[in-house]
Amino acid sequence: MSFEPLQTDEPIENPGPVERDTDTVMLVGCTGFVASSLITYMISIWPFFLFTETHRLLQLAQCAGLGLLPALVFGAYVTRRFGLASAAGFIGGGLSAAIFLYLRLLEVNLRRVQRDLAQPDYPESWIWLVPFAWVLMLFLVAALTIRPSEIDISGRKSG
């Protein structure tokens, strides 16, 4: 009876470590990037479709608590678990969510022009300040949760 990969009947005592080929590494990295970016984006923005009265500070805080905070937790998990490609995907999805947040706050603040509509409870500077704070949190979470071996640029093999 032959052993299929080797076409021999001699068992190997110590086969050695299995190395992943380059195609598998690239496929896993690209899949991790795309999946983490899409999931981060979806987690971040879904409350803004459910709660549409974001001109109120309480509704805006509720949307942030239901969407942005879980996205940060998810990003910390995928960054720590899957490494640099997923961290980059997390940041990419978060940047897309920041653009969405900026446009949503800009749309809400257009109500200031029409006095007969409900006015926002927060200052106009929040149009850019809230998305900017969100982007800073993205980078902070990614920087704090990535493994140091993922960003070693010295060229040495890490153990």
Order of alpha helices (4+ residues) and beta strands (2+ residues): alpha-alpha-alpha-alpha-alpha
